[in-house]
Amino acid sequence: MLIEPRATYRVQLNSDFDFNAAAEIVPYLARLGISHLYCSPYMQAAPGSTHGYDVVDYQHISDELGGSIGHERMCAALRENGMSQILDIVPNHMAITGRENPWWWDVLENGPASRYSAYFDVDWEPPEARLRNTVLLPVLGDHYGRVLDAGQIKLVREGADFMFRCFDRTFPVAPRSLDMLLAQAAHRAGSDELAFIADSLSALPIPTTTDPEALQRRHRDIRVLKAIIQKLIQSSPEVAAAIDEAVTAMNEDHDLLHATLERQNYRLAFWRAAERDIGYRRFFDINNMIGLRMENDQVFNDTHSLVLRWLLEEVLGGVRVDHIDGLRDPLTYLNRIAQTAPRAWVVVEKILQAGERL
């Protein structure tokens, strides 16, 4: 049953005040005459988030807040007390702090060939030739060369996954760029299987390909080759040791490490470089928040699947849309929500400039 909004009570959900804590205060709020619990965003956010606006996964309820079980308990408490809820949603941007955002991780690993490259507002064709088909990441505390020479960027292996680590930040390694490292490891271990993998990685379709068949083959081959690497590492301690020796050798050879970094789909840069070279739309000037292309049908569907389902099932009475003027086409966005859930209560947040009318 859809409840007419009468009075809302805002709760800021976090690890210290989760779904269970919210459920416990619902009877009291009902006695006060509150009709709707107004919740801060509760999709999976960056680790340690205290506010929830730094979403990393729109298809997963926050584990830190209690996951789907805690969410259902809160929803049940609202139903039992004749209340509903309003949810704060964040369609404009996502957090890109690490592996927790699977879409962005895939973009860094695969570049324009990523299944998710069209999800983000990235300029793959900037005027400067050296940055074309790459993403500049202004994440370093100093100039790249100094950070590299100081040994602060390291190649690391976790199972069959390879990544670069700089302090607490990690970045995926482009599969094709592993060919030389694995070829050296194959020579050390005398492994024909690993040599075959190195050759196969080198032969992958390039990340700038636009041919649909080549893209499909690239994604298939990467998935299969990673599985073979994992099995080979698990079954052969000699191969695992040889790979780790090759990783150590690369970390000790800064020229070789630099050459491998140059083959990535991104460029690690001093954080101040964002003032002139940033190649993606940010939330204001926050480098770790990237703009989403919400005008893309697939992006809208993938980011709103849970929210729209909850609106249709009347788990939610409505939504409050955060930073709507960051979207390319706010009106079309609102119309899409209204067409899908015409009974929902929808409000928006916008920062008005002097003399501006909403």
C-alpha positions in Angstrom: 0.0 0.0 0.0 1.4 3.4 -1.0 1.4 5.8 1.9 0.9 9.5 1.3 3.9 11.5 2.6 3.0 13.3 5.8 6.3 13.8 7.7 9.7 12.3 7.1 12.5 11.5 9.5 16.1 11.6 8.1 18.5 8.9 9.2 22.2 8.9 8.2 23.1 5.2 7.9 26.6 4.0 8.6 28.4 1.2 10.4 27.5 2.8 13.8 23.9 3.2 12.8 22.9 0.4 10.5 19.6 -1.1 9.2 19.0 -2.9 12.6 19.5 0.4 14.5 17.0 2.1 12.1 14.5 -0.7 12.6 14.6 -0.3 16.4 13.5 3.3 16.3 10.6 2.8 13.8 7.9 2.1 16.5 8.9 5.4 18.2 8.8 7.3 14.9 5.4 5.9 14.1 4.1 7.1 17.5 5.4 10.6 16.6 3.3 10.5 13.4 6.1 10.1 11.0 5.0 8.6 7.7 8.3 8.0 6.0 11.8 7.1 7.1 14.1 9.1 4.9 17.3 7.1 4.4 20.7 8.1 3.2 22.1 6.1 0.2 22.5 2.4 1.1 23.9 0.8 -2.0 27.4 -0.6 -1.6 29.7 2.3 -0.9 33.5 2.7 -0.7 35.0 0.9 2.3 34.6 2.9 5.5 32.1 5.4 4.0 30.3 7.4 6.6 27.7 8.9 4.2 26.9 6.5 1.4 27.2 9.0 -1.5 30.4 7.3 -2.7 28.6 4.3 -4.3 30.8 1.6 -5.9 28.1 -1.0 -6.7 24.4 -0.1 -7.5 23.4 -3.8 -7.6 24.4 -4.6 -4.1 23.0 -3.5 -0.7 25.7 -2.2 1.7 27.3 -5.0 3.6 28.5 -2.5 6.3 24.9 -1.6 6.9 23.7 -5.2 7.3 23.2 -6.4 3.7 19.9 -7.7 2.4 19.0 -9.4 5.7 19.3 -6.2 7.7 17.5 -4.2 4.9 14.6 -6.6 5.0 14.4 -6.3 8.8 14.2 -2.5 8.5 11.5 -2.8 5.7 9.5 -5.2 7.8 9.6 -2.9 10.8 8.3 -0.1 8.6 5.4 -2.3 7.2 4.4 -3.5 10.7 4.2 0.1 11.9 2.3 1.5 8.9 5.3 3.5 7.6 7.2 3.7 4.3 10.6 5.1 3.3 12.2 7.6 1.0 15.6 6.7 -0.3 18.4 9.1 -1.3 19.8 8.0 -4.7 23.0 9.1 -6.4 22.7 8.8 -10.2 25.3 11.4 -11.2 28.6 9.7 -10.1 30.4 6.7 -8.6 33.4 6.3 -6.3 36.5 4.9 -8.1 38.9 4.2 -5.2 39.8 0.6 -6.1 38.6 -2.9 -6.8 35.4 -2.4 -5.0 34.0 -0.8 -8.1 33.9 -3.7 -10.6 32.8 -1.5 -13.5 35.6 1.0 -13.2 38.2 -1.8 -12.5 37.2 -3.4 -15.8 37.6 -0.1 -17.6 41.1 0.4 -16.2 42.0 -3.2 -17.2 40.5 -3.2 -20.7 40.4 0.5 -21.7 37.9 1.4 -24.5 37.3 -2.3 -25.0 35.8 -2.7 -21.6 32.1 -3.7 -21.4 31.7 -0.6 -19.2 33.7 2.0 -21.0 30.5 3.7 -22.2 29.2 3.9 -18.6 31.5 6.7 -17.6 32.1 10.2 -18.8 35.6 9.6 -20.1 37.2 11.5 -22.9 39.1 8.8 -24.8 40.1 11.2 -27.6 41.7 14.3 -25.8 43.8 16.8 -27.8 47.0 15.5 -26.3 48.1 12.4 -28.3 49.9 10.8 -25.3 46.6 10.6 -23.4 44.4 9.1 -26.2 42.7 5.9 -25.3 43.9 6.2 -21.8 42.6 7.6 -18.5 44.8 10.0 -16.6 44.6 9.1 -12.9 45.8 12.0 -10.6 46.4 9.8 -7.6 50.1 10.2 -6.8 51.5 12.3 -4.0 54.4 13.5 -6.2 55.5 13.5 -9.8 55.4 10.1 -11.4 59.1 9.8 -12.0 59.9 10.6 -8.4 57.4 8.1 -7.1 58.7 5.4 -9.5 62.3 6.1 -8.5 61.4 5.9 -4.8 60.1 2.4 -5.3 56.6 3.4 -4.3 54.9 1.7 -7.3 55.1 -2.1 -7.2 53.7 -4.9 -9.3 52.0 -7.5 -7.1 50.3 -10.8 -7.7 47.2 -12.2 -5.9 46.4 -15.6 -7.3 46.0 -15.2 -11.1 45.4 -11.4 -10.7 48.2 -8.9 -11.2 48.1 -5.3 -10.2 50.1 -2.3 -9.4 50.1 -1.0 -5.9 51.1 2.4 -4.6 50.6 2.6 -0.9 46.9 1.8 -0.3 45.8 2.2 -3.9 45.7 -0.7 -6.4 45.3 -0.7 -10.2 44.8 -3.6 -12.6 47.4 -4.7 -15.1 46.3 -4.8 -18.8 46.4 -8.5 -19.8 48.4 -7.9 -23.0 51.2 -6.2 -20.9 51.8 -9.4 -19.0 53.2 -11.2 -22.0 56.9 -10.5 -21.4 56.8 -11.1 -17.6 55.1 -14.5 -18.1 57.4 -15.4 -21.0 60.4 -14.8 -18.7 58.7 -16.9 -15.9 58.0 -19.7 -18.5 61.7 -19.7 -19.4 62.7 -19.9 -15.7 60.3 -22.7 -15.0 60.7 -24.5 -18.3 56.9 -24.4 -18.7 55.4 -24.8 -22.2 51.9 -24.1 -20.7 53.0 -20.7 -19.3 54.8 -19.9 -22.6 51.6 -20.6 -24.4 49.7 -18.3 -22.1 52.2 -15.5 -22.6 51.9 -15.9 -26.4 48.1 -15.9 -26.2 48.0 -12.7 -24.1 50.2 -11.0 -26.6 47.8 -12.0 -29.4 44.7 -10.6 -27.7 42.7 -8.1 -29.7 44.0 -4.6 -28.8 41.9 -2.6 -26.3 41.0 0.0 -28.9 39.3 -2.4 -31.2 35.7 -1.6 -32.1 35.0 -4.9 -34.0 32.2 -6.7 -32.1 33.6 -10.2 -32.8 37.1 -9.1 -31.7 35.7 -7.6 -28.5 33.8 -10.8 -27.7 36.9 -12.9 -28.4 39.1 -10.6 -26.2 36.7 -10.9 -23.2 36.4 -14.7 -23.7 40.1 -15.3 -24.0 41.0 -13.2 -21.0 38.5 -15.1 -18.9 39.8 -18.5 -20.1 43.5 -17.5 -19.8 43.1 -16.2 -16.2 41.4 -19.5 -15.3 44.3 -21.5 -16.8 46.9 -19.3 -15.0 45.1 -19.9 -11.7 45.1 -23.7 -12.2 48.7 -23.7 -13.3 49.8 -21.7 -10.2 47.8 -24.0 -7.9 49.2 -27.2 -9.5 52.8 -26.2 -10.0 54.7 -24.5 -7.1 57.7 -24.2 -9.6 55.6 -22.1 -12.0 54.2 -19.9 -9.1 57.8 -19.4 -7.8 59.0 -18.5 -11.3 56.3 -15.9 -11.8 57.0 -14.3 -8.4 60.7 -14.2 -9.2 59.8 -12.4 -12.5 57.6 -10.0 -10.5 60.5 -9.2 -8.1 62.9 -8.7 -11.0 60.5 -6.2 -12.6 60.1 -4.3 -9.3 63.9 -4.0 -9.1 64.2 -2.7 -12.6 62.5 0.6 -12.8 63.0 1.0 -16.5 61.2 -2.3 -17.1 58.5 -1.4 -14.6 58.0 2.0 -16.4 57.8 0.2 -19.8 55.1 -2.0 -18.4 53.2 0.9 -16.9 53.3 2.7 -20.2 51.4 -0.2 -21.7 48.4 0.3 -19.4 45.0 1.8 -20.2 45.7 4.6 -17.7 48.5 7.0 -16.6 49.3 7.4 -13.0 50.0 11.1 -12.3 50.7 13.6 -9.6 47.3 14.7 -8.1 47.9 18.3 -9.1 47.8 17.2 -12.8 44.0 17.1 -12.4 44.0 20.9 -12.7 44.9 20.7 -16.4 44.8 17.1 -17.7 41.8 15.4 -16.2 40.1 13.3 -18.8 36.9 12.4 -17.1 33.9 14.3 -15.6 34.2 14.5 -11.8 31.7 15.3 -9.1 32.9 18.9 -8.5 36.7 18.6 -8.2 36.8 15.3 -6.4 39.1 13.1 -8.3 37.7 9.9 -6.8 34.2 10.6 -8.0 33.5 9.9 -11.7 30.5 11.1 -13.7 28.1 8.5 -15.1 26.5 8.7 -18.5 22.9 8.3 -17.2 21.5 9.2 -20.6 22.7 5.7 -21.7 19.8 3.3 -21.4 22.0 0.4 -20.2 23.6 2.6 -17.5 20.2 3.7 -16.3 18.9 0.2 -16.1 22.0 -1.2 -14.4 22.2 1.5 -11.8 18.4 1.6 -11.1 17.4 -2.1 -11.2 17.0 -2.4 -7.4 15.5 1.1 -6.8 12.9 0.7 -9.6 11.9 -2.8 -8.3 11.5 -1.4 -4.8 9.4 1.5 -6.1 7.2 -0.9 -8.1 6.8 -3.2 -5.1 6.2 -0.1 -2.9 9.0 -1.1 -0.6 9.9 2.6 -1.3 7.4 5.3 -1.3 9.7 7.6 -3.3 13.2 8.8 -3.9 15.2 12.0 -3.4 17.6 12.4 -6.4 21.0 13.8 -5.4 22.8 16.4 -7.6 20.4 16.0 -10.5 21.9 19.0 -12.5 25.0 16.9 -13.0 23.1 14.8 -15.5 23.1 15.5 -19.2 19.3 15.3 -19.5 17.6 15.7 -16.0 14.1 15.9 -17.4 14.4 12.7 -19.5 15.8 11.0 -16.4 12.9 12.0 -14.2 10.4 11.1 -16.9 11.9 7.6 -17.0 11.4 7.1 -13.3 7.8 8.5 -13.6 7.0 6.2 -16.5 8.3 3.1 -14.6 6.8 4.0 -11.2 4.1 6.6 -11.7 2.9 6.4 -8.1 6.3 7.2 -6.6 7.1 10.4 -4.8 10.1 12.0 -6.4 12.0 15.0 -5.2 15.3 16.4 -6.4 18.3 18.2 -4.8 19.9 21.1 -6.7 22.3 23.8 -5.6 20.9 27.1 -6.9 23.2 29.9 -8.0 22.3 33.6 -7.3 19.2 34.5 -9.3 18.7 30.9 -10.6 15.2 29.4 -10.4 14.4 25.7 -10.2 
